[in-house]
């Protein structure tokens, strides 16, 4: 029986030297508009996390893949993160939005079963709710989600009364004058105006003299 000789194994090529990651960070020192951080390392990692969370398909077109990444980075910049926390929330929102749209696209693939379509629509609904929760958290962090206080006051006016809407200020002068809505009101003094004398109940009696302008006059 012939002896089989063992074939010599091919020597593995030496590993290529790892590139210095600091070389890639030179272009990320001014990317605070994407991550909200001055650290180039944070911006670089966050951008790669967003790019890795996008759905490219089984055989993506290189041009379309690059376009998707640029669109995702534009969305990050559009969120205008002011700090790293806002940058992380914005990155999650971009990823969740892409996943939700992918589920909606799969739900409309022709030829699938009803259960498959419903599963994709349910997942898109959950992702949309997650997106809304992230947006609410971002607004609260920015101080936009503070509850607004609405004060409702009621004025009761009894029968025969009148209500004044506006500022009412009482002026001085011993309480004789008042200001209502910025206009001074002086109570009218009771004065006698000369005129026709009033007759009494008994017509046979003498008329009551009334002081006139030029003395006394009688009916």
C-alpha distance (Angstrom), angle and dihedral (degrees) to the residues before:
residue distance angle dihedral
X1 . . .
X2 3.75 . .
X3 3.73 116.4 .
X4 3.76 116.9 -124.1
X5 3.70 116.3 -136.9
X6 3.77 118.7 -139.1
X7 3.71 112.9 -112.7
X8 3.75 113.7 -121.1
X9 3.75 113.3 -110.2
X10 3.70 118.0 -119.7
X11 3.74 113.8 -112.9
X12 3.77 113.8 -113.5
X13 3.76 114.7 -116.6
X14 3.76 114.2 -109.1
X15 3.78 113.3 -96.0
X16 3.72 115.7 -96.3
X17 3.76 113.6 -108.5
X18 3.77 111.4 -98.8
X19 3.74 113.8 -111.4
X20 3.74 117.1 -114.4
X21 3.81 106.8 -102.2
X22 3.77 89.1 -148.0
X23 3.78 88.6 71.9
X24 3.81 89.9 64.4
X25 3.77 92.9 48.1
X26 3.77 95.0 63.3
X27 3.79 90.9 81.8
X28 3.82 93.4 46.5
X29 3.76 101.2 59.0
X30 3.79 93.0 94.1
X31 3.82 98.5 42.1
X32 3.79 97.7 103.9
X33 3.79 87.9 122.2
X34 3.83 87.7 69.0
X35 3.80 102.1 42.6
X36 3.79 107.3 15.9
X37 3.80 90.0 -124.3
X38 3.78 132.3 107.6
X39 3.82 90.3 -146.3
X40 3.79 112.0 101.9
X41 3.82 90.7 -155.3
X42 3.80 92.4 58.0
X43 3.79 93.6 47.3
X44 3.80 91.9 47.6
X45 3.81 94.6 49.7
X46 3.82 94.1 43.1
X47 3.79 92.7 51.2
X48 3.81 91.3 49.3
X49 3.80 90.7 49.0
X50 3.79 89.9 54.6
X51 3.80 92.0 46.8
X52 3.81 90.3 50.5
X53 3.81 92.7 50.4
X54 3.79 94.0 58.9
X55 3.80 121.7 100.4
X56 3.80 111.0 -121.2
X57 3.81 101.2 165.3
X58 3.79 131.0 -123.7
X59 3.80 96.9 -63.9
X60 3.79 106.3 20.0
X61 3.74 122.0 -165.5
X62 3.83 108.9 -119.5
X63 3.78 92.9 -135.1
X64 3.80 93.1 48.8
X65 3.80 91.0 45.6
X66 3.77 91.3 53.5
X67 3.78 90.4 47.0
X68 3.80 91.2 53.0
X69 3.78 91.1 51.8
X70 3.79 92.6 49.0
X71 3.80 89.9 49.4
X72 3.81 90.7 51.1
X73 3.81 91.5 50.1
X74 3.80 89.5 48.9
X75 3.81 88.8 53.8
X76 3.81 90.0 52.2
X77 3.78 90.8 51.2
X78 3.80 90.6 46.2
X79 3.82 90.4 57.6
X80 3.83 87.8 59.0
X81 3.81 97.8 -147.3
X82 3.80 111.4 -151.7
X83 3.82 96.3 -166.8
X84 3.84 138.8 11.2
X85 3.82 91.9 -90.6
X86 3.78 91.6 58.2
X87 3.79 88.8 45.2
X88 3.81 92.0 55.6
X89 3.80 92.4 46.7
X90 3.79 90.6 49.4
X91 3.82 90.9 49.2
X92 3.81 91.3 52.4
X93 3.78 90.8 47.9
X94 3.80 90.9 53.8
X95 3.81 91.6 49.6
X96 3.81 94.1 45.5
X97 3.79 91.5 48.4
X98 3.80 91.8 51.7
X99 3.81 91.4 48.8
X100 3.81 92.1 48.7
X101 3.80 92.1 51.1
X102 3.79 90.0 47.5
X103 3.81 90.4 54.6
X104 3.78 90.9 49.3
X105 3.78 89.8 50.9
X106 3.81 92.0 50.8
X107 3.78 90.8 48.6
X108 3.80 88.6 62.4
X109 3.80 97.1 49.5
X110 3.82 106.2 124.3
X111 3.80 120.4 -120.5
X112 3.80 98.0 30.5
X113 3.77 125.0 127.3
X114 3.77 124.6 -100.0
X115 3.81 91.3 -111.6
X116 3.80 91.9 53.8
X117 3.79 91.3 50.3
X118 3.78 92.5 47.9
X119 3.81 91.3 48.4
X120 3.81 91.6 54.1
X121 3.78 92.5 46.2
X122 3.81 91.7 49.5
X123 3.79 90.8 50.0
X124 3.81 91.0 48.6
X125 3.81 88.8 51.5
X126 3.82 92.0 52.1
X127 3.77 91.9 47.7
X128 3.80 91.0 50.0
X129 3.79 89.8 53.3
X130 3.78 90.0 49.6
X131 3.78 89.5 51.2
X132 3.81 90.5 52.6
X133 3.81 90.3 49.8
X134 3.80 91.3 51.8
X135 3.79 90.6 48.5
X136 3.81 90.7 50.9
X137 3.81 90.6 50.1
X138 3.80 90.1 50.9
X139 3.80 91.7 50.2
X140 3.81 91.9 49.1
X141 3.79 90.7 49.9
X142 3.79 89.3 52.7
X143 3.79 92.2 47.3
X144 3.79 95.1 -112.1
X145 3.77 95.4 114.3
X146 3.81 97.8 65.1
X147 3.81 112.9 131.5
X148 3.79 115.8 -108.1
X149 3.80 118.2 -128.7
X150 3.79 115.7 -138.8
X151 3.81 115.7 -168.4
X152 3.79 117.3 -155.1
X153 3.81 117.8 -166.6
X154 3.81 126.2 -171.0
X155 3.78 128.0 -154.5
X156 3.80 119.4 -159.2
X157 3.82 116.4 -153.8
X158 3.78 117.4 -167.5
X159 3.79 123.1 -141.5
X160 3.79 111.7 -72.1
X161 3.79 93.8 16.9
X162 3.78 131.2 110.9
X163 3.79 129.0 -140.5
X164 3.79 123.6 -143.2
X165 3.81 115.6 -148.9
X166 3.79 111.3 -154.2
X167 3.75 140.5 36.4
X168 3.78 115.3 -33.4
X169 3.81 117.1 -162.5
X170 3.80 123.6 -175.1
X171 3.78 112.3 -144.2
X172 3.79 128.6 -146.5
X173 3.77 129.9 -110.3
X174 3.77 98.2 106.1
X175 3.75 93.8 -55.1
X176 3.80 94.2 -66.8
X177 3.80 95.7 117.8
X178 3.76 130.5 49.6
X179 3.77 134.3 -170.8
X180 3.77 119.6 -141.6
X181 3.79 118.2 -175.8
X182 3.80 90.2 -13.3
X183 3.83 94.9 -54.0
X184 3.79 122.2 113.5
X185 3.77 116.9 -124.7
X186 3.82 121.2 -168.6
X187 3.79 118.3 -165.6
X188 3.77 111.1 -114.5
X189 3.87 114.5 -110.3
X190 3.75 118.4 -127.0
X191 3.82 108.4 -116.1
X192 3.77 135.2 167.2
X193 3.76 118.0 -115.9
X194 3.81 116.1 -157.5
X195 3.71 113.2 -118.4
X196 3.77 143.9 116.7
X197 3.82 112.3 -11.0
X198 3.76 117.2 -117.0
X199 3.79 117.7 -115.4
X200 3.73 121.8 -134.1
X201 3.75 126.2 -119.6
X202 3.83 92.1 -101.0
X203 3.84 109.7 67.1
X204 3.86 92.4 -162.5
X205 3.76 93.6 64.2
X206 3.74 124.3 86.4
X207 3.77 117.0 -88.5
X208 3.75 117.4 -100.6
X209 3.81 110.3 -105.8
X210 3.80 114.9 -123.4
X211 3.76 123.7 -161.0
X212 3.77 111.1 -109.7
X213 3.73 135.0 -171.4
X214 3.81 94.0 -91.3
X215 3.75 101.7 31.5
X216 3.74 131.6 -67.0
X217 3.73 124.1 -22.4
X218 3.78 128.1 -171.1
X219 3.73 134.0 -165.1
